[in-house]
């Protein structure tokens, strides 16, 4: 019998550090970003989220996170970035944003 269980997903914290030069979609101001709604602007700078990384971060693919926390508040949902254009040691650049990427242990309360 084949084991079809999914391997454990790493817990990740993403913090938006800045908008990219020549971003396809501009960053919004926090007060203009409608949480849970379709927005025509990108996430505000300093937005952060934590959750389980759905697949390894790689160029050409979006970052996908099974989000559990947004800005420190428990808010389950799915996060998907624009396509990744560069991967560094602890930073990732997408078409629109630059993120700090921190891998951590998930909270004990989950």
HELIX and SHEET records of a PDB file:
HELIX    1   1 UNK A   30  UNK A   32  5                                   3    
SHEET    1   A 7 UNK A  11  UNK A  19  0                                        
SHEET    2   A 7 UNK A  48  UNK A  53 -1                                        
SHEET    3   A 7 UNK A  62  UNK A  70 -1                                        
SHEET    4   A 7 UNK A  73  UNK A  87 -1                                        
SHEET    5   A 7 UNK A  91  UNK A  94 -1                                        
SHEET    6   A 7 UNK A  97  UNK A 104 -1                                        
SHEET    7   A 7 UNK A  11  UNK A  19 -1                                        
END                                                                             
